[in-house]
């Protein structure tokens, strides 16, 4: 999540609360202020509960009915504190997922971040170093800008046969995925 009121890199780290009182660290990178953790909220910022859908058939129903939903990787709440929640596009599309005065970034805002880091080949400046969370070798990860990007994986649909989906978890430890507000729910990722 981003708040475009940032003023310069290297300023004091701040903290932010969401509606569920989860605490997030924020970081200024260039002229942008980013939440330096994945979101964990179970409610939209207007108080509306987001349905927790663990069953893949429920997840498919939410997809087909275009309704918000969240889960944790492998339906394991222990993944909440490390990787945050996994939200479907329809949760992002409410424009109420982030804390008040914050928003899911646009693709253009992601490109500003990427350009500030020196291009996609320098994405390691945004990732946590080491192999505690990232699979080996995690080459080039320095977290120079303090964003602390983690590989929380995702829940994906694969078109197996026309209009049949299998909503599987995948890529934890390998990739982090971040939604943008660009339709139809595009995302960026790091690996």
C-alpha positions as CSV (number, residue, x, y, z in Angstrom):
1,X,0.0,0.0,0.0
2,X,1.1,3.5,-0.7
3,X,0.6,7.0,0.5
4,X,1.8,9.5,-2.1
5,X,2.6,12.2,0.5
6,X,6.2,11.0,1.0
7,X,8.9,13.7,0.9
8,X,12.3,12.0,0.6
9,X,14.3,8.8,1.1
10,X,15.9,8.2,4.5
11,X,13.3,10.0,6.6
12,X,12.1,8.6,9.9
13,X,10.3,5.3,9.8
14,X,6.7,5.6,10.9
15,X,4.0,3.2,12.0
16,X,0.4,2.9,10.9
17,X,-2.7,1.0,12.2
18,X,-5.4,-0.6,10.1
19,X,-9.0,-1.0,11.2
20,X,-8.1,-4.3,12.9
21,X,-5.3,-2.5,14.9
22,X,-2.6,-4.4,13.0
23,X,0.6,-2.3,13.2
24,X,2.6,-1.7,10.0
25,X,5.9,-0.1,9.5
26,X,6.1,2.5,6.7
27,X,9.1,3.7,4.7
28,X,9.8,6.6,2.4
29,X,11.3,5.7,-0.9
30,X,11.9,8.7,-3.2
31,X,8.7,10.8,-3.1
32,X,6.5,7.8,-2.1
33,X,5.6,6.4,1.3
34,X,5.0,2.6,1.3
35,X,3.7,0.2,3.9
36,X,6.7,-2.1,4.4
37,X,4.7,-5.2,5.2
38,X,1.9,-7.1,3.6
39,X,-1.6,-6.2,4.7
40,X,-3.3,-8.4,7.4
41,X,-6.7,-6.8,7.7
42,X,-9.9,-8.8,7.9
43,X,-12.1,-5.8,7.3
44,X,-12.3,-3.0,4.8
45,X,-11.5,0.5,6.1
46,X,-15.2,1.2,6.4
47,X,-15.6,-1.7,8.8
48,X,-17.2,-4.2,6.3
49,X,-15.9,-7.7,7.1
50,X,-14.0,-9.4,4.3
51,X,-15.1,-13.1,4.1
52,X,-12.4,-15.6,5.0
53,X,-12.7,-18.3,2.4
54,X,-10.4,-21.3,2.9
55,X,-12.2,-23.9,0.7
56,X,-11.1,-23.7,-3.0
57,X,-14.8,-24.0,-4.1
58,X,-15.7,-21.0,-2.0
59,X,-12.8,-19.1,-3.5
60,X,-14.0,-20.1,-6.9
61,X,-17.6,-18.9,-6.1
62,X,-16.2,-15.5,-4.9
63,X,-14.2,-15.3,-8.2
64,X,-17.2,-16.1,-10.3
65,X,-19.6,-13.9,-8.3
66,X,-17.0,-11.1,-8.2
67,X,-17.1,-10.8,-4.4
68,X,-14.3,-9.9,-2.0
69,X,-12.4,-12.6,-0.1
70,X,-9.2,-13.3,1.7
71,X,-7.3,-16.3,3.0
72,X,-3.9,-17.2,4.4
73,X,-1.3,-19.2,2.4
74,X,-2.2,-22.9,2.8
75,X,-5.1,-21.8,5.0
76,X,-2.6,-21.5,7.8
77,X,-3.1,-18.5,10.1
78,X,0.6,-18.9,11.1
79,X,1.4,-17.3,7.7
80,X,-0.5,-14.1,8.7
81,X,2.2,-12.5,10.8
82,X,5.0,-13.3,8.3
83,X,3.3,-12.9,4.9
84,X,0.0,-11.2,5.6
85,X,-3.3,-12.2,4.0
86,X,-4.0,-13.2,0.4
87,X,-6.8,-11.1,-1.1
88,X,-8.7,-11.6,-4.3
89,X,-9.0,-8.9,-6.9
90,X,-12.6,-8.0,-5.8
91,X,-11.3,-7.1,-2.4
92,X,-8.7,-4.8,-4.0
93,X,-11.3,-3.3,-6.3
94,X,-13.4,-2.0,-3.4
95,X,-10.7,0.7,-3.0
96,X,-11.2,0.2,0.8
97,X,-8.6,-2.5,1.5
98,X,-5.9,-0.2,2.8
99,X,-6.0,2.0,5.9
100,X,-7.8,5.3,5.5
101,X,-5.7,7.8,3.4
102,X,-3.7,4.9,1.9
103,X,-4.4,2.9,-1.4
104,X,-3.3,0.0,-3.4
105,X,-0.7,1.4,-5.8
106,X,-1.4,1.9,-9.5
107,X,0.9,0.3,-12.0
108,X,2.4,3.7,-12.6
109,X,3.2,4.1,-8.9
110,X,5.0,0.7,-9.0
111,X,7.0,1.8,-12.0
112,X,8.1,5.0,-10.1
113,X,9.3,2.7,-7.2
114,X,11.1,0.4,-9.7
115,X,12.7,3.3,-11.5
116,X,13.9,4.8,-8.1
117,X,15.5,1.4,-7.3
118,X,17.3,1.4,-10.6
119,X,15.1,-0.8,-12.7
120,X,13.8,-4.3,-12.4
121,X,17.3,-5.8,-12.4
122,X,17.8,-4.0,-9.0
123,X,14.7,-5.4,-7.3
124,X,16.9,-7.0,-4.7
125,X,17.1,-3.5,-3.1
126,X,13.5,-4.0,-2.1
127,X,13.7,-7.6,-0.9
128,X,14.7,-9.0,2.5
129,X,18.1,-10.6,2.3
130,X,19.0,-14.2,3.3
131,X,17.1,-17.4,3.0
132,X,14.9,-17.4,6.1
133,X,11.9,-16.6,3.9
134,X,13.3,-16.5,0.3
135,X,14.5,-19.8,-1.2
136,X,18.2,-20.1,-1.9
137,X,20.1,-18.3,-3.4
138,X,18.2,-14.9,-3.1
139,X,21.1,-13.3,-4.9
140,X,21.2,-9.5,-4.8
141,X,18.7,-9.0,-2.0
142,X,19.9,-6.1,0.2
143,X,16.7,-4.4,1.3
144,X,18.5,-1.2,0.8
145,X,15.3,0.9,0.8
146,X,13.7,-0.9,3.8
147,X,10.6,-2.2,1.9
148,X,11.3,-5.7,3.2
149,X,9.5,-7.5,0.3
150,X,8.7,-11.1,1.2
151,X,7.7,-14.1,-1.0
152,X,4.2,-14.8,0.3
153,X,3.2,-16.7,-2.8
154,X,-0.5,-16.6,-3.9
155,X,-3.7,-18.4,-4.6
156,X,-4.1,-18.9,-8.4
157,X,-6.7,-20.1,-10.7
158,X,-5.6,-22.1,-13.7
159,X,-8.0,-22.5,-16.6
160,X,-7.7,-26.3,-16.8
161,X,-10.6,-26.8,-19.2
162,X,-12.8,-24.0,-20.5
163,X,-14.3,-22.2,-17.4
164,X,-13.0,-24.8,-14.9
165,X,-10.6,-23.5,-12.3
166,X,-8.5,-25.0,-9.6
167,X,-7.6,-22.4,-7.0
168,X,-4.2,-23.6,-5.8
169,X,-1.7,-22.1,-3.5
170,X,1.8,-21.7,-4.9
171,X,5.2,-20.0,-5.0
172,X,5.7,-19.3,-1.2
173,X,9.4,-18.7,-0.6
174,X,9.9,-18.1,-4.4
175,X,7.7,-15.1,-5.3
176,X,5.9,-12.2,-3.7
177,X,2.9,-10.8,-5.6
178,X,1.4,-7.3,-5.2
179,X,-1.9,-6.1,-6.6
180,X,-2.2,-2.9,-8.5
181,X,-5.4,-0.9,-9.1
182,X,-5.1,-1.4,-12.8
183,X,-7.9,-3.4,-14.3
184,X,-8.4,-6.3,-14.6
185,X,-6.4,-6.8,-11.4
186,X,-2.8,-6.9,-12.6
187,X,-0.1,-7.5,-10.1
188,X,3.6,-7.1,-9.8
189,X,5.9,-9.8,-8.4
190,X,9.4,-10.3,-7.3
191,X,11.4,-13.5,-7.4
